[in-house]
Amino acid sequence: MGVGSSVTVSPVTPVETILVFAAIPLAIYGVIALLTLRERFAKSPRYRPGQEWEHPPVWWTANPAGLGAGHSAAAPAQDDPAPRRTAKGGARGGW
């Protein structure tokens, strides 16, 4: 740039403005949305209540060894005046 020279700036058309400020950001958001939703399209359909269950039953336990001999799954006897409480904790979380 020399002394006395003027700089000419070409005007930006409305189409170029819309492309820069709207179309390019929307394209970026669209690509991000497709990347986040691709797992949803690849997964098998979820079970919804009321649908027929088509899979074999699976039993899960936190203790793979199962219950020890000291535990009984039977209900307490009805003639027992006060059933023995073995659970601790509760809604307050005081364990």
C-alpha positions in Angstrom: 0.0 0.0 0.0 1.5 3.2 -1.1 0.7 6.7 0.0 -2.4 8.0 -1.6 -3.8 4.6 -2.7 -7.3 3.8 -1.7 -8.5 0.3 -0.7 -11.6 -1.0 -2.3 -13.7 -3.5 -0.5 -16.1 -5.7 -2.5 -19.6 -5.7 -1.1 -20.9 -8.9 0.5 -24.1 -10.2 -1.1 -27.1 -11.2 1.1 -26.6 -14.8 -0.1 -23.0 -14.9 1.1 -24.1 -13.4 4.4 -26.7 -16.1 4.9 -24.3 -18.8 4.0 -21.6 -17.6 6.4 -23.9 -16.8 9.4 -26.7 -19.5 9.0 -25.9 -22.3 6.6 -22.4 -23.2 7.8 -23.3 -23.2 11.5 -26.5 -25.3 10.8 -24.4 -27.8 8.8 -22.0 -28.1 11.8 -24.8 -28.6 14.2 -26.3 -31.2 11.9 -23.1 -33.2 11.7 -22.8 -33.1 15.5 -26.4 -34.2 15.9 -25.9 -37.1 13.5 -22.7 -38.2 15.3 -24.5 -38.2 18.7 -27.6 -40.1 17.3 -25.8 -42.8 15.4 -25.8 -45.2 18.3 -29.6 -44.8 18.7 -30.1 -45.9 15.1 -27.7 -48.8 15.4 -29.2 -50.3 18.6 -31.9 -52.9 18.7 -35.4 -51.7 19.7 -36.0 -51.2 23.4 -38.6 -53.2 25.4 -41.7 -51.2 26.2 -44.2 -52.2 28.9 -47.0 -54.3 27.4 -44.8 -55.8 24.7 -44.2 -59.6 24.6 -40.9 -60.5 26.2 -38.9 -62.4 23.6 -35.7 -63.2 25.5 -34.8 -65.9 28.0 -34.9 -64.9 31.7 -31.6 -63.7 33.2 -31.1 -63.8 36.9 -28.6 -61.3 38.3 -27.1 -61.2 41.8 -24.4 -59.0 43.3 -23.0 -62.1 45.0 -22.3 -64.8 42.4 -21.7 -67.3 45.2 -25.4 -67.0 46.2 -26.8 -66.9 49.6 -25.0 -68.5 52.4 -26.4 -71.4 54.5 -27.3 -68.9 57.3 -29.9 -67.2 55.2 -33.4 -68.5 54.5 -35.6 -67.3 51.7 -38.7 -68.6 53.5 -41.2 -66.2 55.0 -41.1 -65.8 58.8 -43.4 -67.9 60.8 -46.9 -66.4 61.5 -46.8 -67.3 65.2 -43.6 -65.2 65.7 -44.7 -62.1 67.7 -42.0 -59.8 66.2 -40.1 -60.7 63.1 -36.4 -60.2 63.4 -35.2 -57.2 61.4 -32.0 -57.7 59.6 -32.0 -54.7 57.2 -30.3 -51.5 58.1 -30.6 -48.1 56.6 -33.8 -46.6 55.4 -35.1 -43.4 53.8 -32.9 -41.2 56.0 -29.8 -43.1 55.1 -28.7 -43.6 58.7 -26.8 -46.8 58.4 
